[in-house]
Amino acid sequence: MTRATGGKPRLAVLASGRGSNLQAVLDAIAAGHLQAEVTGVFSDRPGAPALERVPPALRWSARPRDYPDRAAFDAALAAAVEASRPDWVFCAGYMRILGDAFVRQFDGRLLNVHPSLLPRYKGLHTHTRALEAGDAEHGASVHFVVPELDAGAVVSQVRIPVLPGDAPETLAARLLPREHALVVATLGLATAGRLAEQGGQVRLDGQTLFSPLALDSAGSLRPESRS
């Protein structure tokens, strides 16, 4: 771990949009529910509202098009993130695919939240795809990041029912607060030193998880029990 002895776990956050998951993390820290410190927010969109949620000293942003290629941008991003000395790096609505070198640099401490029940619906437009498939339930997943898109080991999930008459917008709005709770609970495990990844599998308290943890109605993560 990179934090100084006795200090709070250090969390770097990548975001491209409004930053609602980031705000959930900041609120949980302020309320004492998450023992962590956000040491930087990093964006590929200098105008991203997420950046406004932290003081200027904690903001870093750059336009990928201002770099000669993808690798150069990723290298600049990685250097900025590394300079914040994070224990964990969390992708909170970061909409750009991270290159292999970035993923390798932060291997085992890089998490992402994705609005689907992975492995279903990797990529974009997950709410629409769930409705078009006629799914009875939808949800969100937190997973370790690997070079392949949305393919890393899944740590935790939350499920909500798909209701008659749902549109992508209503489904997304109903999922979002549960997604926030999932993020906070999962980061709580990570920053407490209870979470790790080894050989493509999630380990909790040193034991391999063979299925994702499930978020219950009280906001706690438990082993999933499904018939």
Sequence and secondary structure as in RCSB ss.txt:
>XXXX:A:sequence
MTRATGGKPRLAVLASGRGSNLQAVLDAIAAGHLQAEVTGVFSDRPGAPALERVPPALRWSARPRDYPDRAAFDA
ALAAAVEASRPDWVFCAGYMRILGDAFVRQFDGRLLNVHPSLLPRYKGLHTHTRALEAGDAEHGASVHFVVPELD
AGAVVSQVRIPVLPGDAPETLAARLLPREHALVVATLGLATAGRLAEQGGQVRLDGQTLFSPLALDSAGSLRPES
RS
>XXXX:A:secstr
  S TTS  EEEEE SS  HHHHHHHHHHHTTSS  EEEEEEES TT GGGGGS GGGEEE  GGGSSSHHHHHH
HHHHHHHHT  SEEEESS  S   HHHHHHTTTSEEEEESS TTSS SS HHHHHHHTT SEEEEEEEE  SSTT
 S EEEEEEEE  TT  HHHHHHHHHHHHHHHHHHHHHHHHTT EEEETTEEEETTEE SS EEE TTS EEE  
  
